[in-house]
Amino acid sequence: MAKTQTSANIMADGNESKRNAIVKMLEKAYWMEIESVISYITNSVNLDGVRAREVSESLRTDVQEELGHAQLFAGRIKELYGVVPGSMDFKPEQSYLQPPKQQTDIVHVIKGVIQAEQGGIEFYSQIIEETDSVDPVTQDMVIDILRDEQGHCRLFEGFLREYEANSK
């Protein structure tokens, strides 16, 4: 495949090492989103109790958004001449989002979601810095995803405040 862009462009032959570094970051982001999808499905189904409904519904909604983010990351990996990794490359990291022993432990799930979203916010901020002045397309995409992650985090921080206030 011929790459005829100028050297000031992330797609240029001379920017292969920078492009490969960005692809590696996008691969990590892809797996973060896929793992969140798995964890959010699991916890949205497993939660029990009168007060679990709103958290479960929010998680079900977030599954679709996180899946959309994973698809965006996958598409950008391909556009940057990378190969989207297959399932054999998956290495789970979200120990904090494993189902709680008590399925009524909604606070455990809420705190896990906050931790996952904060991790995404931190890592996506790094991608934004890495792509600054080098890859504006990836940067714009990640800025949009970052906005979604901040909104998810804020929503679950609100859930946590409510649960903590009601447990006093």
PARO-58836 format. One record per residue: residue in three letters; y, z, x of N, C-alpha, C in turn. Coordinates in pm, whole numbers, plus 50000, padded with zeros to 5 digits. Atoms other than C-alpha are relative to their C-alpha. Example, Ala and Ser with C-alpha at 12.3 -4.5 7.8 and 13.67 -1.06 7.14 Angstrom:
<rs>
R, rest, n.py, n.pz, n.px, ca.py, ca.pz, ca.px, c.py, c.pz, c.px
R, ala, 49881, 50000, 50089, 49550, 50780, 51230, 50120, 50000, 50090;
R, ser, 49881, 49994, 49918, 49894, 50714, 51367, 50109, 50073, 49923;
</rs>
This chain:
<rs>
R, rest, n.py, n.pz, n.px, ca.py, ca.pz, ca.px, c.py, c.pz, c.px
R, met, 49883, 50000, 50085, 50000, 50000, 50000, 50123, 50000, 50089;
R, ala, 49880, 50013, 49917, 50328, 49891, 50157, 50106, 50099, 49956;
R, lys, 49891, 49908, 50026, 50604, 50148, 50185, 50122, 49943, 50070;
R, thr, 49887, 50072, 49940, 50931, 49962, 50239, 50129, 50079, 49994;
R, gln, 49878, 49923, 50014, 51179, 50244, 50178, 50062, 50032, 50137;
R, thr, 49929, 49965, 49877, 51437, 50350, 50435, 49955, 50136, 50050;
R, ser, 50043, 49873, 49941, 51386, 50646, 50669, 50067, 50121, 49936;
R, ala, 49934, 49889, 50068, 51626, 50858, 50460, 49929, 50036, 49870;
R, asn, 50072, 49984, 50125, 51372, 50850, 50177, 49866, 50069, 50026;
R, ile, 50126, 49927, 49983, 51073, 51085, 50135, 49880, 49906, 50000;
R, met, 50110, 50095, 50008, 50856, 50779, 50065, 49985, 49914, 50127;
R, ala, 50000, 50083, 49880, 50938, 50618, 50403, 49889, 50043, 50096;
R, asp, 50105, 49974, 49901, 50670, 50591, 50671, 50042, 50109, 50099;
R, gly, 49952, 49902, 49904, 50885, 50798, 50907, 50006, 50142, 49948;
R, asn, 49996, 49866, 50060, 50880, 51092, 50665, 49862, 50049, 49956;
R, glu, 50137, 49965, 50041, 50502, 51118, 50638, 49970, 50148, 50018;
R, ser, 50033, 49859, 49977, 50479, 51468, 50789, 50073, 50089, 49900;
R, lys, 49925, 49923, 50099, 50753, 51604, 50562, 49939, 49981, 49861;
R, arg, 50062, 50031, 50129, 50594, 51431, 50263, 49868, 50075, 49986;
R, asn, 50128, 49929, 50004, 50254, 51579, 50350, 50020, 50150, 49979;
R, ala, 49970, 49857, 50018, 50407, 51927, 50372, 50038, 50028, 49854;
R, ile, 49962, 49984, 50141, 50561, 51882, 50026, 49878, 49985, 49910;
R, val, 50123, 50018, 50079, 50230, 51753, 49888, 49916, 50127, 50005;
R, lys, 50077, 49874, 49990, 50057, 52069, 50018, 50060, 50107, 49910;
R, met, 49935, 49902, 50088, 50313, 52282, 49838, 49975, 49966, 49853;
R, leu, 50026, 50042, 50138, 50267, 52078, 49521, 49856, 50028, 49959;
R, glu, 50139, 49967, 50029, 49891, 52125, 49545, 49985, 50148, 49967;
R, lys, 50005, 49856, 50029, 49936, 52501, 49560, 50060, 50029, 49863;
R, ala, 49936, 49981, 50130, 50175, 52487, 49263, 49909, 49953, 49887;
R, tyr, 50095, 50054, 50098, 49922, 52274, 49074, 49893, 50105, 49969;
R, trp, 50105, 49899, 50021, 49650, 52537, 49127, 50055, 50127, 49935;
R, met, 49940, 49883, 50065, 49886, 52819, 49030, 50009, 49978, 49850;
R, glu, 49988, 50032, 50142, 49948, 52647, 48698, 49864, 49993, 49932;
R, ile, 50135, 50009, 50057, 49580, 52568, 48639, 49941, 50140, 49983;
R, glu, 50054, 49864, 50011, 49484, 52928, 48710, 50070, 50078, 49890;
R, ser, 49930, 49934, 50111, 49754, 53052, 48473, 49946, 49953, 49865;
R, val, 50058, 50051, 50124, 49613, 52825, 48203, 49869, 50074, 49969;
R, ile, 50128, 49930, 50019, 49268, 52980, 48253, 50024, 50144, 49957;
R, ser, 49974, 49858, 50028, 49404, 53335, 48254, 50067, 50020, 49865;
R, tyr, 49930, 49985, 50127, 49634, 53281, 47957, 49907, 49972, 49882;
R, ile, 50098, 50024, 50106, 49356, 53130, 47746, 49912, 50123, 49983;
R, thr, 50089, 49884, 50003, 49126, 53417, 47837, 50066, 50119, 49931;
R, asn, 49934, 49882, 50055, 49378, 53687, 47757, 50051, 49979, 49859;
R, ser, 49954, 50024, 50138, 49512, 53520, 47442, 49887, 50018, 49900;
R, val, 50116, 49986, 50088, 49161, 53525, 47297, 49947, 50144, 50001;
R, asn, 50063, 49868, 49987, 49044, 53864, 47426, 50081, 50116, 49946;
R, leu, 49919, 49886, 50044, 49337, 54083, 47321, 49966, 50041, 49857;
R, asp, 50026, 49943, 50132, 49271, 54311, 47025, 50111, 50099, 49966;
R, gly, 49908, 49896, 50045, 49486, 54540, 46818, 50110, 49944, 49914;
R, val, 49895, 50035, 50095, 49761, 54538, 46562, 50119, 49935, 50071;
R, arg, 49882, 50046, 49930, 50031, 54477, 46822, 49973, 49883, 50095;
R, ala, 50037, 50104, 49904, 49845, 54209, 47018, 50038, 49860, 49954;
R, arg, 49981, 50134, 50055, 49925, 53918, 46790, 50114, 49922, 50066;
R, glu, 49886, 50073, 49945, 50271, 53828, 46924, 49977, 49961, 50146;
R, val, 50030, 50031, 49860, 50158, 53848, 47287, 49897, 49888, 50007;
R, ser, 50102, 50105, 50002, 49849, 53638, 47210, 50059, 49864, 49962;
R, glu, 49937, 50126, 50041, 50058, 53376, 47030, 50090, 49944, 50111;
R, ser, 49915, 50046, 49889, 50305, 53361, 47320, 49915, 49941, 50112;
R, leu, 50090, 50053, 49897, 50018, 53313, 47565, 49946, 49864, 49961;
R, arg, 50052, 50130, 50045, 49874, 53030, 47354, 50107, 49891, 50015;
R, thr, 49890, 50096, 49982, 50214, 52858, 47356, 50019, 49969, 50148;
R, asp, 49981, 50017, 49856, 50248, 52915, 47731, 49889, 49915, 50063;
R, val, 50111, 50082, 49947, 49906, 52754, 47791, 50041, 49853, 50001;
R, gln, 49960, 50140, 50009, 50046, 52422, 47674, 50110, 49967, 50101;
R, glu, 49892, 50024, 49903, 50359, 52456, 47888, 49947, 50000, 50143;
R, glu, 50055, 49992, 49864, 50164, 52560, 48199, 49913, 49877, 50029;
R, leu, 50080, 50121, 49983, 49921, 52272, 48147, 50090, 49880, 50025;
R, gly, 49902, 50106, 49977, 50219, 52037, 48122, 50057, 50005, 50141;
R, his, 49951, 49986, 49862, 50351, 52178, 48451, 49896, 49950, 50098;
R, ala, 50107, 50046, 49911, 50014, 52120, 48617, 49993, 49847, 50001;
R, gln, 50004, 50146, 50007, 50018, 51760, 48495, 50118, 49937, 50074;
R, leu, 49885, 50049, 49924, 50368, 51711, 48636, 49976, 50010, 50150;
R, phe, 50030, 49985, 49858, 50263, 51851, 48972, 49897, 49897, 50045;
R, ala, 50103, 50097, 49966, 49953, 51630, 48971, 50060, 49860, 50013;
R, gly, 49937, 50132, 49995, 50158, 51321, 48894, 50086, 49982, 50124;
R, arg, 49913, 50012, 49883, 50404, 51395, 49171, 49919, 49995, 50129;
R, ile, 50089, 50008, 49884, 50124, 51457, 49422, 49957, 49855, 50021;
R, lys, 50045, 50139, 49993, 49993, 51109, 49344, 50114, 49907, 50043;
R, glu, 49886, 50084, 49965, 50341, 50953, 49364, 50036, 50011, 50149;
R, leu, 49969, 49978, 49858, 50382, 51101, 49714, 49883, 49964, 50090;
R, tyr, 50115, 50051, 49925, 50061, 50929, 49829, 49895, 50107, 50029;
R, gly, 50103, 49898, 49987, 49855, 51246, 49794, 49886, 49972, 49904;
R, val, 50114, 50007, 50091, 49528, 51297, 49613, 49992, 50134, 49928;
R, val, 50008, 49877, 50079, 49514, 51549, 49330, 49863, 50062, 50026;
R, pro, 50127, 49937, 49965, 49247, 51802, 49429, 49909, 50019, 49879;
R, gly, 50099, 49978, 50105, 48927, 51845, 49230, 49961, 50146, 49990;
R, ser, 50034, 49861, 50032, 48773, 52160, 49090, 49931, 50074, 50115;
R, met, 50068, 49933, 49889, 48568, 52230, 49404, 50100, 50060, 50100;
R, asp, 49897, 49946, 49911, 48896, 52303, 49586, 50069, 50123, 49941;
R, phe, 49933, 49888, 50067, 48998, 52574, 49338, 49955, 50134, 50060;
R, lys, 50025, 49865, 49949, 49028, 52926, 49482, 50088, 50096, 49919;
R, pro, 49921, 49911, 50086, 49134, 53189, 49227, 50072, 50108, 50080;
R, glu, 49919, 49898, 49934, 49407, 53435, 49325, 50055, 50103, 49903;
R, gln, 49934, 49914, 50097, 49521, 53599, 49002, 49912, 50119, 49957;
R, ser, 50081, 49881, 50033, 49321, 53923, 49018, 50071, 50086, 49896;
R, tyr, 49919, 49919, 50091, 49603, 54091, 48824, 49998, 49947, 49857;
R, leu, 50007, 50055, 50135, 49540, 53865, 48522, 49858, 49993, 49946;
R, gln, 50136, 49994, 50053, 49171, 53935, 48480, 50002, 50082, 49871;
R, pro, 49999, 49927, 50126, 49085, 54062, 48132, 49988, 50151, 50024;
R, pro, 50009, 49854, 49984, 49142, 54438, 48099, 49866, 50052, 49947;
R, lys, 50125, 49939, 50049, 48842, 54667, 48048, 50011, 50033, 49851;
R, gln, 49973, 49974, 50142, 48995, 54772, 47716, 50079, 49882, 49945;
R, gln, 49932, 50118, 50052, 49087, 54466, 47512, 50126, 50032, 49922;
R, thr, 49874, 49958, 50063, 49366, 54669, 47351, 50106, 50034, 50105;
R, asp, 49905, 49970, 49891, 49535, 54716, 47692, 50095, 49882, 50017;
R, ile, 49906, 50111, 50004, 49815, 54477, 47612, 50099, 50009, 50117;
R, val, 49905, 49982, 49890, 50044, 54625, 47879, 49943, 49942, 50129;
R, his, 50063, 50059, 49881, 49793, 54522, 48150, 50023, 49849, 50002;
R, val, 49983, 50145, 50010, 49813, 54162, 48029, 50146, 49963, 50020;
R, ile, 49856, 50028, 49988, 50192, 54169, 47996, 50043, 50010, 50147;
R, lys, 49964, 49983, 49859, 50230, 54302, 48351, 49939, 49890, 50086;
R, gly, 50063, 50109, 49927, 49986, 54040, 48478, 50076, 49870, 49983;
R, val, 49924, 50122, 50025, 50183, 53760, 48314, 50132, 50005, 50076;
R, ile, 49874, 49985, 49926, 50507, 53894, 48462, 49977, 49973, 50148;
R, gln, 50031, 50021, 49859, 50346, 53902, 48807, 49974, 49852, 50030;
R, ala, 50028, 50143, 49981, 50218, 53544, 48768, 50129, 49918, 49993;
R, glu, 49875, 50074, 50015, 50555, 53417, 48650, 50094, 50026, 50117;
R, gln, 49915, 49969, 49884, 50740, 53599, 48928, 49949, 49928, 50125;
R, gly, 50057, 50075, 49887, 50500, 53445, 49181, 50037, 49854, 49993;
R, gly, 49959, 50139, 50018, 50573, 53103, 49037, 50148, 49981, 50031;
R, ile, 49856, 50008, 49976, 50947, 53166, 49045, 50029, 50003, 50150;
R, glu, 49979, 49990, 49855, 50934, 53269, 49411, 49953, 49873, 50072;
R, phe, 50054, 50116, 49930, 50712, 52980, 49519, 50076, 49873, 49965;
R, tyr, 49928, 50121, 50041, 50896, 52716, 49317, 50140, 49998, 50062;
R, ser, 49871, 49993, 49929, 51223, 52838, 49471, 49984, 49951, 50143;
R, gln, 50028, 50049, 49865, 51066, 52770, 49812, 49987, 49847, 50000;
R, ile, 50014, 50146, 50008, 50972, 52417, 49703, 50138, 49937, 49985;
R, ile, 49864, 50052, 50021, 51330, 52361, 49586, 50076, 49998, 50133;
R, glu, 49935, 49996, 49868, 51459, 52470, 49928, 49941, 49894, 50094;
R, glu, 50069, 50094, 49911, 51199, 52257, 50111, 50038, 49855, 49969;
R, thr, 49972, 50138, 50041, 51290, 51944, 49914, 50150, 49967, 49999;
R, asp, 49856, 50022, 50003, 51668, 51989, 49936, 50040, 49892, 50100;
R, ser, 49949, 50112, 49920, 51832, 51671, 50070, 49889, 49909, 50055;
R, val, 50111, 50081, 49950, 51485, 51523, 50135, 49928, 49929, 49887;
R, asp, 50078, 50053, 50112, 51313, 51471, 49800, 50062, 50047, 49869;
R, pro, 49931, 49955, 50122, 51552, 51500, 49505, 49916, 49985, 49873;
R, val, 50085, 50018, 50119, 51290, 51375, 49257, 49912, 50123, 49979;
R, thr, 50084, 49880, 50010, 51049, 51658, 49333, 50088, 50121, 49972;
R, gln, 49912, 49886, 50020, 51338, 51902, 49352, 50044, 50012, 49853;
R, asp, 49958, 49998, 50141, 51466, 51805, 49004, 49885, 50044, 49909;
R, met, 50116, 49964, 50081, 51117, 51832, 48857, 49972, 50151, 50010;
R, val, 50032, 49859, 49980, 51060, 52176, 49009, 50111, 50090, 49944;
R, ile, 49892, 49923, 50063, 51403, 52299, 48895, 49974, 50015, 49850;
R, asp, 50032, 49992, 50144, 51303, 52214, 48537, 49884, 50095, 49974;
R, ile, 50115, 49910, 50016, 50970, 52392, 48578, 50042, 50144, 50026;
R, leu, 49950, 49867, 49969, 51145, 52691, 48736, 50072, 50062, 49880;
R, arg, 49929, 49952, 50119, 51366, 52720, 48428, 49900, 50051, 49895;
R, asp, 50103, 49957, 50095, 51055, 52739, 48208, 49937, 50132, 50045;
R, glu, 50065, 49879, 49949, 50896, 53004, 48433, 50092, 50121, 49985;
R, gln, 49905, 49890, 50018, 51211, 53216, 48423, 50005, 50044, 49854;
R, gly, 50002, 49967, 50142, 51209, 53197, 48044, 49874, 50075, 49960;
R, his, 50125, 49929, 50028, 50842, 53300, 48028, 50007, 50143, 50053;
R, cys, 49991, 49868, 49937, 50908, 53590, 48265, 50091, 50090, 49916;
R, arg, 49905, 49921, 50078, 51206, 53708, 48064, 49940, 50044, 49867;
R, leu, 50064, 49966, 50127, 51009, 53697, 47738, 49902, 50115, 50018;
R, phe, 50100, 49896, 49980, 50728, 53907, 47880, 50061, 50130, 50053;
R, glu, 49928, 49878, 49963, 50972, 54151, 48041, 50050, 50071, 49874;
R, gly, 49959, 49942, 50128, 51105, 54203, 47688, 49883, 50066, 49929;
R, phe, 50119, 49939, 50058, 50752, 54264, 47560, 49970, 50133, 50069;
R, leu, 50031, 49878, 49924, 50700, 54521, 47837, 50097, 50112, 49964;
R, arg, 49903, 49896, 50037, 51023, 54707, 47757, 49969, 50057, 49862;
R, glu, 50033, 49954, 50135, 50922, 54723, 47392, 49877, 50089, 50001;
R, tyr, 50121, 49921, 49995, 50573, 54850, 47468, 50023, 50134, 50069;
R, glu, 49971, 49875, 49930, 50705, 55109, 47713, 50084, 50092, 49914;
R, ala, 49917, 49919, 50088, 50968, 55228, 47463, 49919, 50060, 49886;
R, asn, 50083, 49952, 50111, 50708, 55260, 47187, 49893, 50097, 50044;
R, ser, 50106, 49908, 49955, 50468, 55458, 47406, 50056, 50137, 50036;
R, lys, 49938, 49870, 49967, 50717, 55743, 47463, 49992, 50095, 49884;
</rs>
